[in-house]
Amino acid sequence: MLDFSQFSGLVLFMFIFTAGFWLLIFLLTFVVPYWIGGTIWENLKLKKEAREAAEGR
């Protein structure tokens, strides 16, 4: 059997491990696609503005 210090260490380890796992899942499914999509959107807007400025000359 585990004594209290071993049990508390195991619980702490499992909490940190699962928190890191869910944070990784959150980053890969929401934050990274949002970041990439926003970068693409901004680049398209900048290219459109540059094209309109070049045609306006």
N, C-alpha and C positions, 0 to 999 in steps of 0.2 A: 504494500500500500504506500501511497504518497503521504508524506507529512505536509504540514501547512505551507512551508516555504517552497517545497517542490510544486505543490498544487497551485499556489499563487503565481509562481514563475511560469507554469504551463498555461494558466489562464491569461497571463499578460502576453506571453508569446503568441497564443492563438488570437488574441484581440489585435495585436499589431499586424500579424500575418493577414488576417481577414480584412482589416481596415486598408492595408496596402493593396490587397487584391481588388477590393471594390473601387478604390481610388483609381487603380490602373484601368479597370473596365470603364469607369466614368470618363476618364481622359481619352481613351481610345474610341469611345462611341459618340461623345458629344463635343468635347473641347477641340480635339484635333481636326475633325471635319469642319467645324465652325470656323476655325482659324484658316484652314486651307481655302474654304469657300469664300471667306471674306477677302483673302489675298487675291484670289482670281477675280472677284467682283471689282475690287479697287483697280487692278491692272486693266481690266476691260474699260472702266470709266476713264482712266487716264489716257488710254489709247484713243478712245472716242473723242475726248477733248482735244488731244493733239491733232487728230485727223480733221476735226472741225476748225481748229485754229489754222491749219495749213491750207485748207480750202478757202478760208475767209480772206487770205492775203490778196 
